[in-house]
Amino acid sequence: MSVQKLDTPLISHLRSEEKLKARIKQECENLASSPCKVATRYDPDWGYVYEVKVDAGARKALEANLKLQEKFPGVPIVVEWTG
């Protein structure tokens, strides 16, 4: 029985995606002053898209979205709110 290893560039890429996801979550929680959840999905046109759910109202979510766009230029971030 053999175990297939992931290649090093793929592992590095996955680690960097997780680091970016964690940074987006932390920054969102600081901006919105409330819990945020971040999920990633792959889009063939955009690459990795970060879907952020903010436990806040529309105004706070919009402010957080604008600040996240400034903080992470070129990173596709979509913000939804639940409050």
PDB file with SEQRES, HELIX, SHEET and CRYST1 records, atoms N, CA, C and O in Angstrom:
SEQRES   1 A   83  MET SER VAL GLN LYS LEU ASP THR PRO LEU ILE SER HIS          
SEQRES   2 A   83  LEU ARG SER GLU GLU LYS LEU LYS ALA ARG ILE LYS GLN          
SEQRES   3 A   83  GLU CYS GLU ASN LEU ALA SER SER PRO CYS LYS VAL ALA          
SEQRES   4 A   83  THR ARG TYR ASP PRO ASP TRP GLY TYR VAL TYR GLU VAL          
SEQRES   5 A   83  LYS VAL ASP ALA GLY ALA ARG LYS ALA LEU GLU ALA ASN          
SEQRES   6 A   83  LEU LYS LEU GLN GLU LYS PHE PRO GLY VAL PRO ILE VAL          
SEQRES   7 A   83  VAL GLU TRP THR GLY                                          
HELIX    1 AA1 THR A    8  ALA A   32  1                                  25    
HELIX    2 AA2 ALA A   58  LYS A   71  1                                  14    
SHEET    1 AA1 3 CYS A  36  ASP A  43  0                                        
SHEET    2 AA1 3 GLY A  47  VAL A  54 -1                                        
SHEET    3 AA1 3 ILE A  77  TRP A  81  1                                        
CRYST1    1.000    1.000    1.000  90.00  90.00  90.00 P 1           1          
ATOM      1  N   MET A   1       0.843  -1.172   0.000  1.00  0.00           N  
ATOM      2  CA  MET A   1       0.000   0.000   0.000  1.00  0.00           C  
ATOM      3  C   MET A   1       0.889   1.236   0.000  1.00  0.00           C  
ATOM      4  O   MET A   1       1.745   1.390   0.872  1.00  0.00           O  
ATOM      5  N   SER A   2       0.689   2.109  -0.971  1.00  0.00           N  
ATOM      6  CA  SER A   2       1.515   3.312  -1.036  1.00  0.00           C  
ATOM      7  C   SER A   2       0.679   4.547  -0.718  1.00  0.00           C  
ATOM      8  O   SER A   2      -0.526   4.600  -0.963  1.00  0.00           O  
ATOM      9  N   VAL A   3       1.354   5.508  -0.177  1.00  0.00           N  
ATOM     10  CA  VAL A   3       0.708   6.771   0.164  1.00  0.00           C  
ATOM     11  C   VAL A   3       1.164   7.805  -0.844  1.00  0.00           C  
ATOM     12  O   VAL A   3       2.362   7.986  -1.063  1.00  0.00           O  
ATOM     13  N   GLN A   4       0.213   8.478  -1.454  1.00  0.00           N  
ATOM     14  CA  GLN A   4       0.554   9.506  -2.420  1.00  0.00           C  
ATOM     15  C   GLN A   4       0.817  10.808  -1.684  1.00  0.00           C  
ATOM     16  O   GLN A   4      -0.021  11.276  -0.913  1.00  0.00           O  
ATOM     17  N   LYS A   5       1.982  11.388  -1.924  1.00  0.00           N  
ATOM     18  CA  LYS A   5       2.342  12.640  -1.274  1.00  0.00           C  
ATOM     19  C   LYS A   5       1.923  13.809  -2.154  1.00  0.00           C  
ATOM     20  O   LYS A   5       1.955  13.728  -3.382  1.00  0.00           O  
ATOM     21  N   LEU A   6       1.530  14.893  -1.501  1.00  0.00           N  
ATOM     22  CA  LEU A   6       1.242  16.117  -2.235  1.00  0.00           C  
ATOM     23  C   LEU A   6       2.561  16.777  -2.594  1.00  0.00           C  
ATOM     24  O   LEU A   6       3.520  16.717  -1.825  1.00  0.00           O  
ATOM     25  N   ASP A   7       2.612  17.406  -3.756  1.00  0.00           N  
ATOM     26  CA  ASP A   7       3.847  18.078  -4.120  1.00  0.00           C  
ATOM     27  C   ASP A   7       4.034  19.356  -3.292  1.00  0.00           C  
ATOM     28  O   ASP A   7       3.062  19.960  -2.840  1.00  0.00           O  
ATOM     29  N   THR A   8       5.272  19.750  -3.104  1.00  0.00           N  
ATOM     30  CA  THR A   8       5.621  20.879  -2.240  1.00  0.00           C  
ATOM     31  C   THR A   8       4.959  22.185  -2.674  1.00  0.00           C  
ATOM     32  O   THR A   8       4.455  22.905  -1.811  1.00  0.00           O  
ATOM     33  N   PRO A   9       4.931  22.536  -3.977  1.00  0.00           N  
ATOM     34  CA  PRO A   9       4.254  23.787  -4.342  1.00  0.00           C  
ATOM     35  C   PRO A   9       2.773  23.798  -3.959  1.00  0.00           C  
ATOM     36  O   PRO A   9       2.247  24.833  -3.552  1.00  0.00           O  
ATOM     37  N   LEU A  10       2.105  22.660  -4.085  1.00  0.00           N  
ATOM     38  CA  LEU A  10       0.688  22.591  -3.720  1.00  0.00           C  
ATOM     39  C   LEU A  10       0.517  22.785  -2.221  1.00  0.00           C  
ATOM     40  O   LEU A  10      -0.375  23.513  -1.787  1.00  0.00           O  
ATOM     41  N   ILE A  11       1.364  22.141  -1.432  1.00  0.00           N  
ATOM     42  CA  ILE A  11       1.289  22.300   0.022  1.00  0.00           C  
ATOM     43  C   ILE A  11       1.526  23.752   0.404  1.00  0.00           C  
ATOM     44  O   ILE A  11       0.795  24.299   1.230  1.00  0.00           O  
ATOM     45  N   SER A  12       2.534  24.383  -0.182  1.00  0.00           N  
ATOM     46  CA  SER A  12       2.826  25.792   0.106  1.00  0.00           C  
ATOM     47  C   SER A  12       1.653  26.673  -0.271  1.00  0.00           C  
ATOM     48  O   SER A  12       1.305  27.604   0.455  1.00  0.00           O  
ATOM     49  N   HIS A  13       1.041  26.374  -1.416  1.00  0.00           N  
ATOM     50  CA  HIS A  13      -0.106  27.160  -1.870  1.00  0.00           C  
ATOM     51  C   HIS A  13      -1.276  27.025  -0.896  1.00  0.00           C  
ATOM     52  O   HIS A  13      -1.916  28.016  -0.547  1.00  0.00           O  
ATOM     53  N   LEU A  14      -1.550  25.801  -0.462  1.00  0.00           N  
ATOM     54  CA  LEU A  14      -2.651  25.583   0.480  1.00  0.00           C  
ATOM     55  C   LEU A  14      -2.386  26.284   1.803  1.00  0.00           C  
ATOM     56  O   LEU A  14      -3.302  26.854   2.396  1.00  0.00           O  
ATOM     57  N   ARG A  15      -1.158  26.247   2.266  1.00  0.00           N  
ATOM     58  CA  ARG A  15      -0.810  26.933   3.511  1.00  0.00           C  
ATOM     59  C   ARG A  15      -0.980  28.434   3.370  1.00  0.00           C  
ATOM     60  O   ARG A  15      -1.485  29.084   4.286  1.00  0.00           O  
ATOM     61  N   SER A  16      -0.568  29.001   2.235  1.00  0.00           N  
ATOM     62  CA  SER A  16      -0.706  30.446   2.052  1.00  0.00           C  
ATOM     63  C   SER A  16      -2.178  30.842   1.961  1.00  0.00           C  
ATOM     64  O   SER A  16      -2.556  31.913   2.437  1.00  0.00           O  
ATOM     65  N   GLU A  17      -3.012  29.995   1.357  1.00  0.00           N  
ATOM     66  CA  GLU A  17      -4.449  30.279   1.299  1.00  0.00           C  
ATOM     67  C   GLU A  17      -5.054  30.279   2.694  1.00  0.00           C  
ATOM     68  O   GLU A  17      -5.886  31.129   3.013  1.00  0.00           O  
ATOM     69  N   GLU A  18      -4.639  29.328   3.529  1.00  0.00           N  
ATOM     70  CA  GLU A  18      -5.147  29.268   4.907  1.00  0.00           C  
ATOM     71  C   GLU A  18      -4.676  30.467   5.718  1.00  0.00           C  
ATOM     72  O   GLU A  18      -5.427  30.993   6.540  1.00  0.00           O  
ATOM     73  N   LYS A  19      -3.443  30.903   5.498  1.00  0.00           N  
ATOM     74  CA  LYS A  19      -2.927  32.083   6.203  1.00  0.00           C  
ATOM     75  C   LYS A  19      -3.709  33.325   5.797  1.00  0.00           C  
ATOM     76  O   LYS A  19      -4.073  34.140   6.645  1.00  0.00           O  
ATOM     77  N   LEU A  20      -3.965  33.468   4.503  1.00  0.00           N  
ATOM     78  CA  LEU A  20      -4.721  34.622   4.030  1.00  0.00           C  
ATOM     79  C   LEU A  20      -6.145  34.584   4.570  1.00  0.00           C  
ATOM     80  O   LEU A  20      -6.686  35.617   4.965  1.00  0.00           O  
ATOM     81  N   LYS A  21      -6.744  33.424   4.591  1.00  0.00           N  
ATOM     82  CA  LYS A  21      -8.095  33.253   5.141  1.00  0.00           C  
ATOM     83  C   LYS A  21      -8.124  33.688   6.609  1.00  0.00           C  
ATOM     84  O   LYS A  21      -9.050  34.381   7.032  1.00  0.00           O  
ATOM     85  N   ALA A  22      -7.123  33.286   7.378  1.00  0.00           N  
ATOM     86  CA  ALA A  22      -7.045  33.663   8.793  1.00  0.00           C  
ATOM     87  C   ALA A  22      -6.839  35.164   8.957  1.00  0.00           C  
ATOM     88  O   ALA A  22      -7.417  35.775   9.856  1.00  0.00           O  
ATOM     89  N   ARG A  23      -6.022  35.761   8.099  1.00  0.00           N  
ATOM     90  CA  ARG A  23      -5.799  37.214   8.174  1.00  0.00           C  
ATOM     91  C   ARG A  23      -7.066  37.986   7.839  1.00  0.00           C  
ATOM     92  O   ARG A  23      -7.374  38.986   8.488  1.00  0.00           O  
ATOM     93  N   ILE A  24      -7.808  37.528   6.825  1.00  0.00           N  
ATOM     94  CA  ILE A  24      -9.066  38.185   6.456  1.00  0.00           C  
ATOM     95  C   ILE A  24     -10.055  38.089   7.608  1.00  0.00           C  
ATOM     96  O   ILE A  24     -10.725  39.070   7.930  1.00  0.00           O  
ATOM     97  N   LYS A  25     -10.155  36.927   8.229  1.00  0.00           N  
ATOM     98  CA  LYS A  25     -11.071  36.731   9.358  1.00  0.00           C  
ATOM     99  C   LYS A  25     -10.720  37.664  10.508  1.00  0.00           C  
ATOM    100  O   LYS A  25     -11.594  38.333  11.060  1.00  0.00           O  
ATOM    101  N   GLN A  26      -9.449  37.711  10.866  1.00  0.00           N  
ATOM    102  CA  GLN A  26      -9.008  38.564  11.972  1.00  0.00           C  
ATOM    103  C   GLN A  26      -9.273  40.038  11.669  1.00  0.00           C  
ATOM    104  O   GLN A  26      -9.773  40.771  12.522  1.00  0.00           O  
ATOM    105  N   GLU A  27      -8.943  40.460  10.474  1.00  0.00           N  
ATOM    106  CA  GLU A  27      -9.150  41.860  10.095  1.00  0.00           C  
ATOM    107  C   GLU A  27     -10.635  42.204  10.088  1.00  0.00           C  
ATOM    108  O   GLU A  27     -11.021  43.276  10.554  1.00  0.00           O  
ATOM    109  N   CYS A  28     -11.470  41.314   9.566  1.00  0.00           N  
ATOM    110  CA  CYS A  28     -12.913  41.542   9.534  1.00  0.00           C  
ATOM    111  C   CYS A  28     -13.470  41.684  10.947  1.00  0.00           C  
ATOM    112  O   CYS A  28     -14.274  42.578  11.214  1.00  0.00           O  
ATOM    113  N   GLU A  29     -13.046  40.807  11.845  1.00  0.00           N  
ATOM    114  CA  GLU A  29     -13.539  40.875  13.225  1.00  0.00           C  
ATOM    115  C   GLU A  29     -13.100  42.161  13.908  1.00  0.00           C  
ATOM    116  O   GLU A  29     -13.845  42.719  14.714  1.00  0.00           O  
ATOM    117  N   ASN A  30     -11.905  42.636  13.596  1.00  0.00           N  
ATOM    118  CA  ASN A  30     -11.455  43.916  14.147  1.00  0.00           C  
ATOM    119  C   ASN A  30     -12.274  45.076  13.590  1.00  0.00           C  
ATOM    120  O   ASN A  30     -12.646  45.989  14.328  1.00  0.00           O  
ATOM    121  N   LEU A  31     -12.551  45.041  12.302  1.00  0.00           N  
ATOM    122  CA  LEU A  31     -13.294  46.127  11.655  1.00  0.00           C  
ATOM    123  C   LEU A  31     -14.759  46.156  12.072  1.00  0.00           C  
ATOM    124  O   LEU A  31     -15.310  47.225  12.338  1.00  0.00           O  
ATOM    125  N   ALA A  32     -15.387  44.995  12.130  1.00  0.00           N  
ATOM    126  CA  ALA A  32     -16.824  44.925  12.408  1.00  0.00           C  
ATOM    127  C   ALA A  32     -17.130  44.824  13.896  1.00  0.00           C  
ATOM    128  O   ALA A  32     -18.282  44.970  14.306  1.00  0.00           O  
ATOM    129  N   SER A  33     -16.113  44.578  14.700  1.00  0.00           N  
ATOM    130  CA  SER A  33     -16.291  44.381  16.150  1.00  0.00           C  
ATOM    131  C   SER A  33     -17.310  43.277  16.437  1.00  0.00           C  
ATOM    132  O   SER A  33     -18.081  43.364  17.393  1.00  0.00           O  
ATOM    133  N   SER A  34     -17.303  42.260  15.614  1.00  0.00           N  
ATOM    134  CA  SER A  34     -18.206  41.121  15.800  1.00  0.00           C  
ATOM    135  C   SER A  34     -17.623  39.898  15.096  1.00  0.00           C  
ATOM    136  O   SER A  34     -16.716  40.028  14.273  1.00  0.00           O  
ATOM    137  N   PRO A  35     -18.140  38.710  15.415  1.00  0.00           N  
ATOM    138  CA  PRO A  35     -17.607  37.482  14.808  1.00  0.00           C  
ATOM    139  C   PRO A  35     -17.802  37.440  13.288  1.00  0.00           C  
ATOM    140  O   PRO A  35     -18.808  37.914  12.760  1.00  0.00           O  
ATOM    141  N   CYS A  36     -16.827  36.867  12.613  1.00  0.00           N  
ATOM    142  CA  CYS A  36     -16.883  36.676  11.161  1.00  0.00           C  
ATOM    143  C   CYS A  36     -16.502  35.235  10.847  1.00  0.00           C  
ATOM    144  O   CYS A  36     -15.689  34.625  11.542  1.00  0.00           O  
ATOM    145  N   LYS A  37     -17.097  34.708   9.796  1.00  0.00           N  
ATOM    146  CA  LYS A  37     -16.735  33.386   9.287  1.00  0.00           C  
ATOM    147  C   LYS A  37     -16.235  33.577   7.863  1.00  0.00           C  
ATOM    148  O   LYS A  37     -16.812  34.343   7.090  1.00  0.00           O  
ATOM    149  N   VAL A  38     -15.173  32.885   7.526  1.00  0.00           N  
ATOM    150  CA  VAL A  38     -14.605  32.999   6.187  1.00  0.00           C  
ATOM    151  C   VAL A  38     -14.536  31.615   5.557  1.00  0.00           C  
ATOM    152  O   VAL A  38     -14.014  30.669   6.148  1.00  0.00           O  
ATOM    153  N   ALA A  39     -15.069  31.518   4.358  1.00  0.00           N  
ATOM    154  CA  ALA A  39     -14.989  30.285   3.574  1.00  0.00           C  
ATOM    155  C   ALA A  39     -14.311  30.619   2.250  1.00  0.00           C  
ATOM    156  O   ALA A  39     -14.385  31.751   1.773  1.00  0.00           O  
ATOM    157  N   THR A  40     -13.661  29.639   1.670  1.00  0.00           N  
ATOM    158  CA  THR A  40     -13.056  29.855   0.357  1.00  0.00           C  
ATOM    159  C   THR A  40     -13.676  28.894  -0.641  1.00  0.00           C  
ATOM    160  O   THR A  40     -14.065  27.774  -0.311  1.00  0.00           O  
ATOM    161  N   ARG A  41     -13.751  29.365  -1.852  1.00  0.00           N  
ATOM    162  CA  ARG A  41     -14.181  28.500  -2.949  1.00  0.00           C  
ATOM    163  C   ARG A  41     -13.354  28.883  -4.161  1.00  0.00           C  
ATOM    164  O   ARG A  41     -12.893  30.019  -4.274  1.00  0.00           O  
ATOM    165  N   TYR A  42     -13.172  27.955  -5.048  1.00  0.00           N  
ATOM    166  CA  TYR A  42     -12.389  28.218  -6.244  1.00  0.00           C  
ATOM    167  C   TYR A  42     -13.316  28.529  -7.406  1.00  0.00           C  
ATOM    168  O   TYR A  42     -14.252  27.780  -7.685  1.00  0.00           O  
ATOM    169  N   ASP A  43     -13.051  29.630  -8.076  1.00  0.00           N  
ATOM    170  CA  ASP A  43     -13.793  30.033  -9.266  1.00  0.00           C  
ATOM    171  C   ASP A  43     -12.814  30.010 -10.439  1.00  0.00           C  
ATOM    172  O   ASP A  43     -11.713  30.548 -10.321  1.00  0.00           O  
ATOM    173  N   PRO A  44     -13.184  29.403 -11.565  1.00  0.00           N  
ATOM    174  CA  PRO A  44     -12.246  29.308 -12.681  1.00  0.00           C  
ATOM    175  C   PRO A  44     -11.821  30.666 -13.245  1.00  0.00           C  
ATOM    176  O   PRO A  44     -10.730  30.787 -13.802  1.00  0.00           O  
ATOM    177  N   ASP A  45     -12.660  31.676 -13.108  1.00  0.00           N  
ATOM    178  CA  ASP A  45     -12.316  32.999 -13.628  1.00  0.00           C  
ATOM    179  C   ASP A  45     -11.580  33.868 -12.610  1.00  0.00           C  
ATOM    180  O   ASP A  45     -10.693  34.638 -12.978  1.00  0.00           O  
ATOM    181  N   TRP A  46     -11.940  33.747 -11.345  1.00  0.00           N  
ATOM    182  CA  TRP A  46     -11.402  34.626 -10.304  1.00  0.00           C  
ATOM    183  C   TRP A  46     -10.336  33.972  -9.439  1.00  0.00           C  
ATOM    184  O   TRP A  46      -9.631  34.671  -8.711  1.00  0.00           O  
ATOM    185  N   GLY A  47     -10.200  32.670  -9.496  1.00  0.00           N  
ATOM    186  CA  GLY A  47      -9.286  31.983  -8.580  1.00  0.00           C  
ATOM    187  C   GLY A  47      -9.996  31.764  -7.261  1.00  0.00           C  
ATOM    188  O   GLY A  47     -11.200  31.509  -7.239  1.00  0.00           O  
ATOM    189  N   TYR A  48      -9.266  31.859  -6.159  1.00  0.00           N  
ATOM    190  CA  TYR A  48      -9.889  31.670  -4.848  1.00  0.00           C  
ATOM    191  C   TYR A  48     -10.689  32.907  -4.475  1.00  0.00           C  
ATOM    192  O   TYR A  48     -10.185  34.028  -4.528  1.00  0.00           O  
ATOM    193  N   VAL A  49     -11.936  32.688  -4.100  1.00  0.00           N  
ATOM    194  CA  VAL A  49     -12.833  33.757  -3.655  1.00  0.00           C  
ATOM    195  C   VAL A  49     -13.083  33.530  -2.171  1.00  0.00           C  
ATOM    196  O   VAL A  49     -13.381  32.415  -1.742  1.00  0.00           O  
ATOM    197  N   TYR A  50     -12.960  34.591  -1.400  1.00  0.00           N  
ATOM    198  CA  TYR A  50     -13.153  34.513   0.047  1.00  0.00           C  
ATOM    199  C   TYR A  50     -14.537  35.046   0.380  1.00  0.00           C  
ATOM    200  O   TYR A  50     -14.832  36.220   0.157  1.00  0.00           O  
ATOM    201  N   GLU A  51     -15.381  34.174   0.914  1.00  0.00           N  
ATOM    202  CA  GLU A  51     -16.750  34.537   1.278  1.00  0.00           C  
ATOM    203  C   GLU A  51     -16.792  34.770   2.780  1.00  0.00           C  
ATOM    204  O   GLU A  51     -16.562  33.857   3.573  1.00  0.00           O  
ATOM    205  N   VAL A  52     -17.090  36.006   3.157  1.00  0.00           N  
ATOM    206  CA  VAL A  52     -17.064  36.410   4.559  1.00  0.00           C  
ATOM    207  C   VAL A  52     -18.490  36.644   5.036  1.00  0.00           C  
ATOM    208  O   VAL A  52     -19.250  37.369   4.394  1.00  0.00           O  
ATOM    209  N   LYS A  53     -18.855  36.036   6.153  1.00  0.00           N  
ATOM    210  CA  LYS A  53     -20.153  36.285   6.789  1.00  0.00           C  
ATOM    211  C   LYS A  53     -19.891  37.042   8.079  1.00  0.00           C  
ATOM    212  O   LYS A  53     -19.139  36.589   8.943  1.00  0.00           O  
ATOM    213  N   VAL A  54     -20.527  38.206   8.194  1.00  0.00           N  
ATOM    214  CA  VAL A  54     -20.322  39.078   9.344  1.00  0.00           C  
ATOM    215  C   VAL A  54     -21.589  39.089  10.179  1.00  0.00           C  
ATOM    216  O   VAL A  54     -22.689  39.263   9.655  1.00  0.00           O  
ATOM    217  N   ASP A  55     -21.430  38.904  11.471  1.00  0.00           N  
ATOM    218  CA  ASP A  55     -22.565  38.983  12.391  1.00  0.00           C  
ATOM    219  C   ASP A  55     -22.763  40.450  12.767  1.00  0.00           C  
ATOM    220  O   ASP A  55     -22.466  40.871  13.885  1.00  0.00           O  
ATOM    221  N   ALA A  56     -23.278  41.221  11.794  1.00  0.00           N  
ATOM    222  CA  ALA A  56     -23.476  42.661  11.969  1.00  0.00           C  
ATOM    223  C   ALA A  56     -24.538  43.123  10.981  1.00  0.00           C  
ATOM    224  O   ALA A  56     -24.979  42.364  10.118  1.00  0.00           O  
ATOM    225  N   GLY A  57     -24.937  44.372  11.124  1.00  0.00           N  
ATOM    226  CA  GLY A  57     -25.906  44.957  10.211  1.00  0.00           C  
ATOM    227  C   GLY A  57     -25.265  45.331   8.881  1.00  0.00           C  
ATOM    228  O   GLY A  57     -24.052  45.217   8.704  1.00  0.00           O  
ATOM    229  N   ALA A  58     -26.099  45.777   7.953  1.00  0.00           N  
ATOM    230  CA  ALA A  58     -25.646  46.098   6.601  1.00  0.00           C  
ATOM    231  C   ALA A  58     -24.586  47.195   6.596  1.00  0.00           C  
ATOM    232  O   ALA A  58     -23.606  47.106   5.858  1.00  0.00           O  
ATOM    233  N   ARG A  59     -24.775  48.219   7.409  1.00  0.00           N  
ATOM    234  CA  ARG A  59     -23.828  49.338   7.417  1.00  0.00           C  
ATOM    235  C   ARG A  59     -22.436  48.886   7.856  1.00  0.00           C  
ATOM    236  O   ARG A  59     -21.442  49.199   7.200  1.00  0.00           O  
ATOM    237  N   LYS A  60     -22.367  48.152   8.961  1.00  0.00           N  
ATOM    238  CA  LYS A  60     -21.074  47.652   9.460  1.00  0.00           C  
ATOM    239  C   LYS A  60     -20.438  46.711   8.442  1.00  0.00           C  
ATOM    240  O   LYS A  60     -19.227  46.747   8.223  1.00  0.00           O  
ATOM    241  N   ALA A  61     -21.263  45.869   7.823  1.00  0.00           N  
ATOM    242  CA  ALA A  61     -20.750  44.918   6.837  1.00  0.00           C  
ATOM    243  C   ALA A  61     -20.192  45.645   5.620  1.00  0.00           C  
ATOM    244  O   ALA A  61     -19.146  45.260   5.098  1.00  0.00           O  
ATOM    245  N   LEU A  62     -20.872  46.685   5.166  1.00  0.00           N  
ATOM    246  CA  LEU A  62     -20.389  47.459   4.025  1.00  0.00           C  
ATOM    247  C   LEU A  62     -19.077  48.151   4.362  1.00  0.00           C  
ATOM    248  O   LEU A  62     -18.143  48.149   3.560  1.00  0.00           O  
ATOM    249  N   GLU A  63     -19.008  48.744   5.554  1.00  0.00           N  
ATOM    250  CA  GLU A  63     -17.768  49.393   5.978  1.00  0.00           C  
ATOM    251  C   GLU A  63     -16.627  48.379   6.041  1.00  0.00           C  
ATOM    252  O   GLU A  63     -15.517  48.655   5.586  1.00  0.00           O  
ATOM    253  N   ALA A  64     -16.905  47.214   6.602  1.00  0.00           N  
ATOM    254  CA  ALA A  64     -15.883  46.166   6.685  1.00  0.00           C  
ATOM    255  C   ALA A  64     -15.462  45.725   5.286  1.00  0.00           C  
ATOM    256  O   ALA A  64     -14.275  45.521   5.033  1.00  0.00           O  
ATOM    257  N   ASN A  65     -16.423  45.576   4.380  1.00  0.00           N  
ATOM    258  CA  ASN A  65     -16.129  45.170   3.009  1.00  0.00           C  
ATOM    259  C   ASN A  65     -15.194  46.173   2.339  1.00  0.00           C  
ATOM    260  O   ASN A  65     -14.203  45.782   1.722  1.00  0.00           O  
ATOM    261  N   LEU A  66     -15.502  47.450   2.455  1.00  0.00           N  
ATOM    262  CA  LEU A  66     -14.672  48.481   1.823  1.00  0.00           C  
ATOM    263  C   LEU A  66     -13.256  48.477   2.392  1.00  0.00           C  
ATOM    264  O   LEU A  66     -12.281  48.598   1.651  1.00  0.00           O  
ATOM    265  N   LYS A  67     -13.150  48.337   3.701  1.00  0.00           N  
ATOM    266  CA  LYS A  67     -11.828  48.319   4.344  1.00  0.00           C  
ATOM    267  C   LYS A  67     -11.048  47.057   3.960  1.00  0.00           C  
ATOM    268  O   LYS A  67      -9.836  47.110   3.750  1.00  0.00           O  
ATOM    269  N   LEU A  68     -11.750  45.927   3.870  1.00  0.00           N  
ATOM    270  CA  LEU A  68     -11.084  44.693   3.455  1.00  0.00           C  
ATOM    271  C   LEU A  68     -10.557  44.812   2.025  1.00  0.00           C  
ATOM    272  O   LEU A  68      -9.468  44.326   1.720  1.00  0.00           O  
ATOM    273  N   GLN A  69     -11.335  45.463   1.144  1.00  0.00           N  
ATOM    274  CA  GLN A  69     -10.891  45.655  -0.240  1.00  0.00           C  
ATOM    275  C   GLN A  69      -9.628  46.516  -0.286  1.00  0.00           C  
ATOM    276  O   GLN A  69      -8.732  46.274  -1.094  1.00  0.00           O  
ATOM    277  N   GLU A  70      -9.566  47.535   0.598  1.00  0.00           N  
ATOM    278  CA  GLU A  70      -8.371  48.379   0.669  1.00  0.00           C  
ATOM    279  C   GLU A  70      -7.181  47.596   1.223  1.00  0.00           C  
ATOM    280  O   GLU A  70      -6.063  47.712   0.721  1.00  0.00           O  
ATOM    281  N   LYS A  71      -7.431  46.807   2.248  1.00  0.00           N  
ATOM    282  CA  LYS A  71      -6.366  46.071   2.938  1.00  0.00           C  
ATOM    283  C   LYS A  71      -5.819  44.927   2.081  1.00  0.00           C  
ATOM    284  O   LYS A  71      -4.629  44.618   2.147  1.00  0.00           O  
ATOM    285  N   PHE A  72      -6.680  44.298   1.278  1.00  0.00           N  
ATOM    286  CA  PHE A  72      -6.285  43.147   0.464  1.00  0.00           C  
ATOM    287  C   PHE A  72      -6.605  43.414  -1.013  1.00  0.00           C  
ATOM    288  O   PHE A  72      -7.484  42.763  -1.578  1.00  0.00           O  
ATOM    289  N   PRO A  73      -5.903  44.364  -1.642  1.00  0.00           N  
ATOM    290  CA  PRO A  73      -6.213  44.684  -3.045  1.00  0.00           C  
ATOM    291  C   PRO A  73      -5.956  43.488  -3.961  1.00  0.00           C  
ATOM    292  O   PRO A  73      -4.962  42.777  -3.814  1.00  0.00           O  
ATOM    293  N   GLY A  74      -6.859  43.285  -4.892  1.00  0.00           N  
ATOM    294  CA  GLY A  74      -6.715  42.187  -5.841  1.00  0.00           C  
ATOM    295  C   GLY A  74      -7.206  40.841  -5.344  1.00  0.00           C  
ATOM    296  O   GLY A  74      -7.202  39.865  -6.094  1.00  0.00           O  
ATOM    297  N   VAL A  75      -7.632  40.776  -4.081  1.00  0.00           N  
ATOM    298  CA  VAL A  75      -8.142  39.522  -3.521  1.00  0.00           C  
ATOM    299  C   VAL A  75      -9.666  39.557  -3.605  1.00  0.00           C  
ATOM    300  O   VAL A  75     -10.277  40.452  -3.021  1.00  0.00           O  
ATOM    301  N   PRO A  76     -10.300  38.622  -4.304  1.00  0.00           N  
ATOM    302  CA  PRO A  76     -11.759  38.619  -4.405  1.00  0.00           C  
ATOM    303  C   PRO A  76     -12.399  38.265  -3.056  1.00  0.00           C  
ATOM    304  O   PRO A  76     -12.310  37.129  -2.590  1.00  0.00           O  
ATOM    305  N   ILE A  77     -13.041  39.261  -2.444  1.00  0.00           N  
ATOM    306  CA  ILE A  77     -13.701  39.083  -1.152  1.00  0.00           C  
ATOM    307  C   ILE A  77     -15.163  39.472  -1.305  1.00  0.00           C  
ATOM    308  O   ILE A  77     -15.479  40.551  -1.806  1.00  0.00           O  
ATOM    309  N   VAL A  78     -16.055  38.584  -0.868  1.00  0.00           N  
ATOM    310  CA  VAL A  78     -17.493  38.834  -0.889  1.00  0.00           C  
ATOM    311  C   VAL A  78     -17.963  38.841   0.559  1.00  0.00           C  
ATOM    312  O   VAL A  78     -17.699  37.899   1.305  1.00  0.00           O  
ATOM    313  N   VAL A  79     -18.659  39.906   0.958  1.00  0.00           N  
ATOM    314  CA  VAL A  79     -19.110  40.029   2.346  1.00  0.00           C  
ATOM    315  C   VAL A  79     -20.628  39.938   2.407  1.00  0.00           C  
ATOM    316  O   VAL A  79     -21.334  40.625   1.668  1.00  0.00           O  
ATOM    317  N   GLU A  80     -21.118  39.089   3.292  1.00  0.00           N  
ATOM    318  CA  GLU A  80     -22.552  38.973   3.585  1.00  0.00           C  
ATOM    319  C   GLU A  80     -22.733  39.298   5.055  1.00  0.00           C  
ATOM    320  O   GLU A  80     -21.803  39.137   5.846  1.00  0.00           O  
ATOM    321  N   TRP A  81     -23.919  39.753   5.429  1.00  0.00           N  
ATOM    322  CA  TRP A  81     -24.177  40.061   6.832  1.00  0.00           C  
ATOM    323  C   TRP A  81     -25.361  39.266   7.334  1.00  0.00           C  
ATOM    324  O   TRP A  81     -26.238  38.875   6.562  1.00  0.00           O  
ATOM    325  N   THR A  82     -25.378  39.029   8.640  1.00  0.00           N  
ATOM    326  CA  THR A  82     -26.442  38.225   9.233  1.00  0.00           C  
ATOM    327  C   THR A  82     -27.253  39.001  10.257  1.00  0.00           C  
ATOM    328  O   THR A  82     -28.251  38.495  10.771  1.00  0.00           O  
ATOM    329  N   GLY A  83     -26.837  40.221  10.559  1.00  0.00           N  
ATOM    330  CA  GLY A  83     -27.520  40.993  11.606  1.00  0.00           C  
ATOM    331  C   GLY A  83     -28.553  41.935  11.089  1.00  0.00           C  
ATOM    332  O   GLY A  83     -29.194  42.638  11.871  1.00  0.00           O  
TER     333      GLY A  83                                                      
END                                                                             
